[in-house]
Amino acid sequence: MHLLITVFAAVIVTAKWYRDSKNELLLGSLVLMLWGASLMWLTDALFEFAELKADYFAPGISDMTNDAFLGLSVLALALIVWVVRLLIKDPSGRVRDALRRKS
């Protein structure tokens, strides 16, 4: 389940990154994080399949729930890292302008 969540998120963010010609959102780092996690879990799935064979395709409900929470947790962490990077880099100057207006 965590593999599916990260792959779907990676595909969606990659499509958005491809259309963002001005690179205002700095999506490149988010794309790399999500594809990296997807590749890591694909490798994990291949090794687990080699170990379990047909039992790999019949996970219990608790295993699926844990995998879903893991996938959502990693997605949330990747989004937090991306937002912090976006706020620090501030490519469009919005944070700088907001701080100048307050002082």
C-alpha positions in Angstrom: 0.0 0.0 0.0 2.8 2.4 0.8 4.3 1.7 -2.6 1.0 2.6 -4.4 0.6 5.8 -2.4 4.1 7.1 -3.2 3.9 6.1 -6.8 0.6 7.8 -7.3 1.9 10.9 -5.5 5.1 10.8 -7.6 3.2 10.6 -10.8 0.9 13.5 -9.9 3.8 15.7 -8.7 5.9 14.8 -11.8 3.0 15.9 -14.1 2.7 19.2 -12.2 6.5 19.7 -12.3 6.5 19.1 -16.0 3.9 21.8 -16.6 5.6 24.3 -14.2 7.8 26.0 -16.7 8.9 28.9 -14.4 9.9 26.5 -11.6 8.1 28.8 -9.1 7.1 25.9 -6.8 10.5 24.2 -6.7 8.8 20.8 -7.3 12.1 19.1 -8.4 13.1 18.2 -4.9 9.6 16.8 -4.1 9.7 14.8 -7.3 13.1 13.3 -6.4 12.0 12.5 -2.8 8.8 10.7 -4.0 10.5 8.8 -6.8 13.3 7.8 -4.4 10.8 6.5 -1.9 9.0 4.6 -4.6 12.1 3.0 -5.9 13.1 2.0 -2.4 9.8 0.4 -1.7 9.8 -1.3 -5.1 13.1 -2.9 -4.2 11.6 -3.9 -0.8 8.5 -5.4 -2.5 10.7 -7.4 -4.9 12.7 -8.9 -2.0 9.6 -9.6 0.0 8.0 -11.3 -2.9 11.1 -13.5 -3.4 10.7 -14.5 0.2 7.0 -15.0 0.5 6.0 -16.0 -3.1 2.2 -16.2 -3.4 1.6 -15.2 0.2 2.8 -11.7 -0.8 -0.5 -11.1 -2.6 -2.7 -12.0 0.4 -1.8 -9.5 3.2 -3.8 -9.2 6.3 -6.0 -6.1 7.0 -3.6 -5.0 9.8 -0.6 -5.2 7.4 -2.5 -3.1 4.8 -3.5 -0.5 7.4 0.1 -0.2 8.7 1.4 0.1 5.1 -1.2 2.8 4.4 -0.2 4.8 7.5 3.5 4.4 6.5 2.8 5.7 3.0 0.8 8.6 4.2 3.4 9.4 6.9 6.2 9.5 4.3 4.1 11.6 1.9 3.4 14.0 4.8 7.1 14.2 5.7 8.1 14.8 2.0 5.5 17.6 1.8 6.8 19.2 5.0 10.4 19.2 3.8 9.2 20.6 0.4 7.2 23.4 2.1 10.1 24.3 4.4 12.5 24.4 1.4 9.9 26.5 -0.5 9.6 29.0 2.4 13.4 29.3 2.8 14.2 29.7 -1.0 11.1 31.9 -1.5 11.4 32.0 -5.4 8.6 34.5 -5.9 9.4 36.7 -2.9 6.0 36.4 -1.3 7.4 35.6 2.2 9.9 38.5 2.0 7.1 40.9 0.9 4.8 39.7 3.7 7.6 40.2 6.3 8.3 43.7 5.0 4.7 44.7 5.2 4.5 43.7 8.9 7.6 45.6 10.0 
